[in-house]
Amino acid sequence: MAKHKGKILNEHYGRGAKQARYRENGVWYHLLTEFPADLYDANGVIGFDTKAHYQKYIPVGPDAQSTHADVMGRGISHIPGYEELTPSPSSLL
């Protein structure tokens, strides 16, 4: 079975997240359920230490298994704590 992109990025950057997800546009993701956790987009990452921290910025929906990290229409890159990464996640996948 192939590794999920989030897992590949977590291993490459050595961030130590229990769970990681990747979406190039930084808007739609499957839910995170284990913490600490990371969400990656094409250029960087936002980390969440706890479920409460995650839920502060990422609402559940449109269904119970997904989220729209649509922070004022701009995805995860506008959440406080977002880090641009070099090399970019998109260049590694």
C-alpha positions in Angstrom: 0.0 0.0 0.0 1.3 3.4 -0.9 2.0 6.0 1.8 -0.4 8.9 2.1 1.1 12.2 1.1 0.7 13.6 4.6 2.7 10.8 6.1 5.4 11.2 3.5 5.7 14.9 4.3 5.6 14.3 8.1 8.5 11.9 7.7 10.5 14.2 5.4 10.2 17.3 7.6 10.5 15.3 10.9 7.7 17.2 12.6 6.5 14.2 14.6 2.8 14.6 14.1 0.7 11.6 15.0 -1.5 12.4 11.9 -0.9 14.6 8.8 -2.9 15.5 5.8 -2.0 17.1 2.5 -4.1 19.1 0.1 -2.4 21.2 -2.6 -4.9 24.1 -2.3 -5.1 24.1 1.5 -8.8 24.1 1.7 -10.4 20.6 1.9 -9.1 17.9 4.2 -10.3 14.7 5.9 -10.8 15.2 9.6 -7.8 15.0 12.0 -8.5 12.7 15.0 -5.0 12.2 16.6 -2.8 15.0 18.0 -0.4 16.6 17.5 -1.4 16.8 13.9 -0.4 18.8 10.8 -2.2 20.1 7.7 0.0 20.7 4.6 -0.6 22.6 1.5 1.6 23.2 -1.6 3.8 25.6 0.2 3.8 24.9 4.0 2.2 23.5 7.1 0.1 24.4 10.1 0.5 22.3 13.2 -2.2 21.6 15.9 -1.1 20.4 19.3 -4.6 19.6 20.5 -8.1 18.9 19.2 -9.3 22.2 20.8 -6.6 24.2 18.9 -7.6 22.5 15.6 -11.3 23.1 16.2 -10.7 26.8 16.9 -9.6 27.3 13.3 -11.0 24.4 11.3 -14.8 23.8 11.2 -16.2 20.3 10.5 -18.2 19.9 7.3 -19.7 19.8 4.9 -20.0 16.2 6.1 -18.9 14.5 9.3 -15.7 13.1 7.7 -14.3 16.3 6.1 -13.4 19.9 6.8 -13.2 23.1 4.8 -10.2 25.1 6.1 -11.6 28.0 4.2 -10.3 30.9 6.4 -12.0 33.8 4.7 -11.6 32.0 1.4 -7.9 31.6 1.7 -7.1 28.1 3.1 -4.7 27.1 5.8 -2.0 29.6 4.9 -3.9 32.4 6.7 -4.1 30.5 10.1 -1.8 31.9 12.7 1.3 29.7 13.0 1.3 28.6 9.4 4.9 28.0 8.2 6.2 28.1 4.7 8.6 25.2 4.1 11.7 24.8 2.0 11.7 22.7 -0.1 7.9 23.2 -0.6 5.7 20.2 0.0 4.5 20.2 -3.6 8.1 19.8 -4.9 8.5 16.6 -2.8 5.3 14.9 -4.1 
